[in-house]
Amino acid sequence: MTTVALKDVTKVFPDGTVAVDNVSLDVNDGEFMVLLGPSGCGKSTVLRMVAGLEDPSSGAIMLDGALVNDVPPRDRRIAMVFQDFALYPHMTVGDNIAFPLRLSGVEPGPRGARVADVAGALGIGDVLARKPSQLSGGQRQRVAMGRAIVRRPGLFLMDEPLSNLDSGLRAELRAEISGLVRELGVSTIYVTHDQAEALTMADRVAIMRKGVLQDVGTPTQVYGRPATLYVAAFLGSPRMNLLEASVYVHLDRYVALNLGEQSLYLPWDDIRTRAVAHYHGERIVVGMRAEALTPVAPDAPGDVLRGRIRYLEHHGHESLAFLDIGATAIVVDELGGPVTEQPGGPSRLRRLGNVMQRLTGRAVEAPPDAEVVRPSASRTSVLNDPGRHHRRPAELAVRLAPYPAVAAGHPLAISVRMDALHFFDGRGDRIDVGWR
């Protein structure tokens, strides 16, 4: 099979857009690596550079230890599955699957046998004589997979292959793809914006934001101990509650985390307390997931936060209560765009530009003399820089039983699992010890 190594890879397009910024990443032999991030973060550009469809502006791309920056795509032993399937509409299913073998000069006898084997494994052996227009979305996806598999490549590259399918079929096919790739033992790089796909399919996940690699690890690692504030906010449903907290150290006793009108207390014997204590008198960000919060009686002892329900969301199997506890939330802006305006208020055109940027993941074109800012340039405090994050009253997401006997305005007390808290500094980096 194939190993992949990206060493300080950067891609700058002719218009000055920095699509990928100094990314270094290794994919092991037989590993299923998922590139995860919102639209426009650079993950597909990374995939295209590995495939040879884009040339890196700087850095090295290595396959099995050999530099391939100047190697054409056909010589890289790579098979790519595209988001739109890219099937030939005038060919039958069998001819689509066999096409790469025909280009490679494989004789008709062995070619037909390999096509039949792959089609049988994918459950499309009975549609080999049909045209793509006669197939369902799931069948077309299997044909695209079959065309990639039949080549017996050393590396699979998959660019959001399930994004055009309905949710039920996506769940079915992601299990099939994951099982098939592991059965074949082929190294795979899979691009998606769907965290459910990433966390269920991957051996390791690489999370990107604005061309910059934010975190790499197993699904358990990136979810349980996110390296940055952005990763913490991006992963999880409902999203992690991120609260602004002031730190006050009571030596040899505890560290108080003042969350507006209420406080939590880290005991002095907690291994994380020394790291958090360095921020005495400063503000940090405290993260807590919904699973770390449990409704309790109003007079319950321990680490308890109290507030009133602002609103409820009912999801059938559970309800989510959003609680006002008098704290301030830190809201991560995924695209990194400005969330405040110059005095005088935003113009309609500016508002439209911001909406289009969020919908498409692309920034509105800058004037020719505009300064190009690299995605990683800003490292100012997330607690002071409204261009990257903004603050609002906290709405603490808490899981409740389906259709509970409470409503908006009801008081609610919640117990907090202190060992499940996450801490981030002003730059958005994790405050931690014993890193993974």
N, C-alpha and C positions, 0 to 999 in steps of 0.2 A: 504494500500500500504506500501511502505518501504522507510525509510530514511537511508542514508549512511553517515558515518563519517570516514575519514582517519585522524589519529593523528600521525604526525611525522613518516610517513611510509618510510622506506628505503629498497631497495632490492639490494644486492650485490651478483653477481653470483660467482661460485667457482673459476673462473679464475681472479677474482678481479675486474671485470667490475661493476661499480656503475650504475645500470640501472635506479633506482629511488632514489632520494636524499632528504630525510626529507620532504616529501610532506604531507601537511595537507589540506583537502578539505571536504566540506559538500555538500551533495545533498539532497534537501528537498523532502518532500512527493509529488509525482506527477510531479516532475521537470524533464525537458529535459536538461541534462547537456552534453555538448560536450567537449571532450578532443581533443585539436588541437595542431598539431606540425609536424615537418618534420619526415621522417623515422629515427628510431633509437633514438627518444627523450624519450622513456619510457612510452608512453601512453598506448600501448597494455599490457605492464607489469603491469601497474596499474589495468587495466581491469581484467587481469588474477588473480591478487591477490584478488580482490573483489569477483571473482567467486570461489576462493579456488583452482585454478589450479596451483598457485605459492604461496609459503609461504614467508611472509615478513621477512627480516633479522632483522628488529626492527620496533617498532611502533605498533599501534593498528588499526584494521579494525572493525568497528561497524555497525551492521544493526539493525535499530529500537532501538538503544541505547544499544544493547547487543554485547559483544565482541565475534567475530566469527573467530579469528585467528586459532583455532583448530577445527572448525566445518567443516565437509566434505562438498563438493560442493552440494551433493544431498539434504542436509538438509538446504540449504540457501534460498529456494524459488526463485531461479534465473533462468532466461532463457537467453541463449546466442546465438547470431547470428554471424556466422563466415564469414570471407572474402571470403572463397571458398565454402560457402553454406553448406558443409559437409553433403550432402544428401546420403542416402543409395541407391546405383545404382540398386540393385536387387529388391527393393521394389517399389510399385506404389506410386503415389503422395498421395493417401488416406492413405496408410500404413505408409508413412514417417510422415505425419502430426499426425497420431494416435499413433505413436510409444511411445512417453512419457506417454500417457494415458494407453497404454497396460502395460508398466512397472509399473505404479502406481496401476494396478489392477482394472481399471474402466471397468464395464460391457460393452459388445459389443453394446447394444442398446443405452445407453447414450453416449458411445464413438462415434458411428456413427453420432449421432445428433450434437455433438459438432464439429466434423470434417466438417460436411456439413455447419454449421453456419459460421465457420471460412473461409472455402473455398469460400463460397458465398460472404462474406465481402471483400475478397481479389481478387475476380474476376477470380478464378481458379476452380470453381465448375464443369466446363465441361471437366477438364483434370485429374480428380481423378483416372482414370484407367490407365493413362500413366505412363511410367518410366521416371526418370529424364533426360535420354539421348534424349528423344523425346520432350523436352521442350526448349524454348528460355531462354536466360540469365535472362530476366526479370521475366519469369514464375518460374524459379528455385529460384530466390530471394524471390518471394512471397510464395513459398512452405516453404522455410527456415523460413520466418516470421510466416507462419501459424503454423509450428511445435512449435515455441516459444510461440505464443499467446494462443494456445489451452490448455496449461498448466495452464493458468490464474496465472502467477507468480506475485510476489510483486515487482520484479525489472527486467528490460530488460538491457542486456549488448550487445552492437553491435560493432563489431570490423571491421571497414571499409567495411560495407556490400555492398556498391555500387561501389567499386573501380574497379571491373572487368567488368563493364558495359559501354556502349558508352554514350557520353555526353547527348544526347537527352533523353535516358531512365533514366539516373541518375537524371535529372531534374524532370522527371515525378514521379519517385519512391520516391525521397526525400519529395515531397509534400504529397504523399500517406502515407509514414511512419510517417511523422510529424503529419498529421491529425489523423491517426489511433491511435497512441500512446496517443495523447491528449484526444481523445474520450474515450479510455480505462482508462485514468487517472493513468497509470502505471509510476512509477519512471524509468528514462532511463539514462544510461551512454552510450554515442555514441562516438566512436573513429574515427577520420578522419584526413587526411593531407590536405583536400580541404577546403580552407577558405570560399568558396561559400556555401558549405554544412553547415559549422559551423554558419555562420552569418544569414542564412535563416531559419535554423531549431531550433536553440538552444533557451532555456530560459536564460541560462547563458553559457559562454564559459570559459574554463580553458586552457590557453596556456602554453605549456611545451617546454623546451629546455634543452637537455642533462641531462634529469632526474630531472631538477629543475622546479618548478612551477613559471612562470613568471608573470602571471596576471590572475585574475578571475573577471568576471563581465558580464553584459548583452552585447549583440552584439553592441549596441549603445555606451556603456561605453568603451569597449576595443578598438573599432575603433576610437571613438571620443577623448578619453583621455587615450592613452596607457601608462601603468605604466613604461615601460622600452623601451630603444632604440630598443631592439630586437623585441618586440611586434609591435612597430611602423613600422619597416621595413618589418615584416612578413605579416601584414595585409594590404590589399588594392591592387588594380590593376588600373593603374600602381602603383608601389611601391612609398611610401613616399620619397620625395627628402630630403636627410639628408646632411646638409652643415655645415662645420666648421666655427664658427664665433668668433671673438674677441669682448669682451664686454668693452665698455667705458661709464661711467656714467657722464652725465652733470646734476648736482644736480638741482632739482626742474624744469627741462626742459624736458629731455628725456634720454633714454638709447640707445646708438648707437650700432648696431650690424654690425661689419665690416665683409663682406663676400668677402674677397679678394680685388678686385678692386672697389667694390660698397658697399653701406651701406643701412640698414633699420633702422628706428627709432621708438622705443617704446615710446609712450607718457607717461608723468609722472603720469597721472591719470588712466592709465591702471592698473587693480588690480594685474597683473602679474609682473609689473615693479619692485616692491620692491624685489621680489624673485630673479629676474634675476640680479638686481643691486649688489647682494652679490658677484657676480663673476667679479667685476670690474678688468680689467687688465688680465683676464684669458680667456681661450678658452672654449666654450661650443658647443653643437650640436643644430642646428636649423632645425626643420622638417617642411616641407610644402607639403601638398598633391596637386595633379594636380587641384582639384576642387577649391583650394584657389587662383589659378592663372588665370588671365583674360588678353588676348591680348588687348593692347590699342595703341593709336597713339603715335608715337615716342616722341612727346613733351608734353605728358600728365603729369599733376601735381600729387603729392601724392607719395605714396610708390610704386615706379616703379623700376624694374630691366631691364637692357638692355643687349642684347647679339646677337649672331648669331646662326642660326640653324645648328646643326651638321648633323642631319639626321632626316628623317620622317618615321613614321610607319602608314600605312593606314589600318584601321579596318572596313571599310564599313560604319558604323554608325558615325564614328569619325576618326580623324587623331591625332596622337601624334607627337609633335615636341620636339626634345631634344636639349636644348639651352645651349650654352657655355656662361656663364656670368662671367668667370674669377674667380670662386670660387673653393673651394676644397670640394669634396664629401667624406662622411664617408660611407664606404661599410661594412655592417654587414656580417660576415662570419657565415652562419647558423649552420654549424657543429662545429664551434669553433676551427677548425684545423689551423695549421700555414700557413701563406700566404707569408712568406719570408723564404729564404734559407740561410744556412751558406755560408761564402765566398767560391768561387769556383763553385757556381751554383748547381742546382739540378741534381741528377742523374736520368737516365731514369727510374730506378726501383722506386725511390721516387715519380717521377711524376705519374707513373702508380698507385702507392699506393694511392696518393691523388685523382686521378680520380676514382678509385674503391671505396674509402670512400664516395665520393659525390654521386656515383651511388647507392650504397647499404645502405648508412647510417651507416656502420660499420667501425670501425677503423681496420687498418692492425694489425695483432697479434704482440704484443710486445714480446721481448725476456724475458726469465724467470726471469732475475734479474732486469727488468725494474721497475721503481717506478710507482705505481698506483696513478694517480691524480684524485681527486674527481671533478665532473663537476662544482661545485660551488666554487672551491678553488680560482680562479683568480678574484680579484676585483680591478685590476689596471686600470689606465685611458684608456678609449677607444681612446683617442686622442694621446696616446703615445705607446700603446701596439699593435704592428703589429700582434701579435698572435691571437687576437680576431677580429680585424677590420683592414682595410687598406684604404689608401687614394688615390684618383685619381682626375683628373679634373672633376668638376661637369657637369653633363648633365641633366639639369632641364627639367623634363617631363611636358609638357603643352598640354592641350586639345584644338584642333582646329576643325573647321567644316570639314566634309568629303572632301577630295581632295582639299585642299585650294590652292590658287594661289601663293604659295611660294615654295621654294626649298632649298636644302642645301646651306648654305652660306648667305642666306637672313638675314638682321637684323630684330629683333623682340623685342618689348617692352611689358612687362607684369606688370599688376598691382597686388599687393600682398595684400590679406586680412590679416591684422595684427592680428585680433582677432582669426584667424584660425591657427596661428603658434603654434608649439610645441617646448618645450625646454628641453634638457637633459644635465646632468652634465657629468663630465669625467668618472664616473663609469657606465654611461648608464642609470641612474635613472632619472625619470621625475623631472624637476624643476617646481613646481606648488604650488598653494595655494588653499584652499577650496576643498580638494580632494573629488570628487564625492559626 
